[in-house]
């Protein structure tokens, strides 16, 4: 291994390119480089022996591409997250109404009051289950398509 000196070259993490690239040493402190210039983009920055988030292994070298990406969870698109949330809601709805008879469902009326776990049949949204009572005038009901906040206990 060559002795490092100002004007020499060293591999460093480039903060602009976001890659581990060849750099020219601008300043040294003792036997360690402090400031470097990227040979690719020309930017000046502090010497970084490894990319951010990679632990020190004792030697100054570029980590493998799989080492930095293996710690990261795969990205999900908004559509994928929305589809997963919809699937979870539908599974929760199916689990809540599984094994229940049609007679167990109460017709939804504004004047009726509900408690958690009650089964509701709504004329527009279909069958649902009361997930939570928000307050004396509102309940959150999970229908097959989505959860809805509906009024309850309204005087006729």
C-alpha positions in Angstrom: 0.0 0.0 0.0 1.3 3.4 -1.0 2.0 6.1 1.7 -0.7 8.7 1.6 0.4 12.3 1.0 -1.1 15.6 -0.2 -1.5 15.6 -4.0 -1.8 11.8 -4.0 -4.9 9.8 -4.7 -7.2 7.9 -2.3 -10.7 6.2 -2.6 -13.3 8.2 -0.7 -17.1 8.5 -0.5 -18.1 11.5 -2.7 -20.9 13.4 -1.1 -22.0 14.9 -4.4 -21.8 11.8 -6.6 -23.0 9.6 -3.8 -20.5 6.9 -4.9 -17.2 5.5 -3.6 -14.7 7.1 -6.1 -11.1 8.1 -6.7 -10.2 11.5 -5.0 -7.1 13.7 -4.9 -5.9 14.5 -1.4 -6.0 18.2 -0.6 -5.1 18.3 3.1 -3.6 15.8 5.5 -3.6 15.6 9.3 -0.7 13.4 10.4 -0.9 10.3 8.2 -4.6 10.6 7.4 -6.3 12.6 4.6 -8.7 15.3 5.8 -9.9 17.1 2.7 -10.2 15.6 -0.8 -11.2 16.6 -4.3 -13.4 14.2 -6.4 -11.7 13.2 -9.6 -15.1 12.8 -11.2 -17.1 15.9 -10.3 -14.4 18.1 -8.9 -16.2 18.8 -5.6 -14.1 19.4 -2.4 -15.3 17.8 0.8 -14.0 16.0 3.9 -12.4 12.6 3.5 -14.9 9.7 4.1 -13.4 6.3 4.3 -16.8 4.6 3.8 -20.4 5.4 2.8 -22.8 6.7 5.4 -24.4 3.9 7.4 -21.6 1.4 6.9 -19.7 0.3 10.1 -15.9 0.5 10.2 -14.3 -2.8 9.3 -10.7 -1.8 10.1 -9.6 -1.3 6.5 -10.2 1.6 4.2 -12.0 0.0 1.2 -15.3 0.3 -0.7 -18.0 -1.9 0.8 -19.8 -4.3 -1.5 -23.0 -3.1 -3.1 -25.0 -5.7 -1.3 -23.8 -4.7 2.1 -25.3 -1.2 1.9 -28.6 -2.3 0.3 -29.1 -5.4 2.4 -29.9 -3.3 5.5 -32.5 -1.3 3.8 -36.1 -2.5 3.5 -37.4 -2.5 -0.1 -39.4 0.5 -1.1 -43.1 0.3 -1.7 -45.0 2.5 -4.0 -48.0 4.4 -2.7 -50.3 2.2 -4.7 -48.7 -0.9 -3.2 -49.2 0.5 0.4 -52.8 1.5 -0.4 -53.5 -2.0 -1.8 -52.0 -3.6 1.3 -54.0 -1.4 3.6 -57.2 -2.2 1.7 -56.4 -5.9 1.9 -55.8 -5.7 5.6 -59.2 -3.8 6.1 -61.0 -6.4 4.0 -59.5 -9.3 6.0 -60.4 -7.6 9.3 -63.9 -7.1 8.0 -64.2 -10.8 7.0 -62.8 -12.0 10.3 -65.3 -9.8 12.2 -68.4 -11.1 10.4 -67.2 -14.7 9.9 -69.7 -17.2 11.3 -72.4 -14.6 12.0 -76.0 -15.1 11.0 -77.9 -12.5 8.9 -80.2 -12.0 11.9 -77.2 -10.7 13.9 -77.0 -7.5 11.7 -78.9 -4.5 13.0 -80.2 -2.0 10.4 -78.4 1.3 10.6 -80.5 4.2 11.7 -79.4 7.7 12.8 -81.4 7.3 16.0 -79.8 4.0 17.0 -76.8 3.8 19.3 -74.0 1.2 18.8 -71.2 -0.2 20.8 -67.9 -1.8 19.6 -68.3 -5.1 17.9 -72.0 -4.5 16.8 -72.9 -5.7 13.4 -74.6 -3.2 11.2 -76.4 -3.4 7.9 -76.3 -0.1 6.0 -78.6 0.6 3.0 -75.8 2.1 0.9 -72.5 0.6 2.3 -73.7 -2.9 3.1 -72.7 -5.0 6.1 -70.2 -3.6 8.6 -68.9 -3.9 12.1 -68.5 -1.1 14.6 -64.7 -0.7 15.2 -64.9 2.1 17.8 -67.3 4.5 19.4 -65.7 8.0 18.8 -68.2 9.8 21.1 -71.9 9.7 21.9 -72.8 11.0 18.4 -70.2 9.2 16.2 -69.1 5.6 15.5 -66.5 4.2 13.1 -67.8 1.3 11.2 -65.7 -1.0 9.0 -67.4 -1.9 5.8 -65.9 -4.3 3.2 -64.7 -1.4 1.1 -63.5 1.0 3.8 -64.0 2.4 7.3 -66.5 5.2 7.6 -67.5 7.5 10.4 -71.2 7.7 10.9 -73.6 9.5 13.2 -75.5 7.7 16.0 -78.0 8.7 18.6 -79.6 11.5 16.7 -83.1 12.4 17.8 -85.8 12.0 15.1 
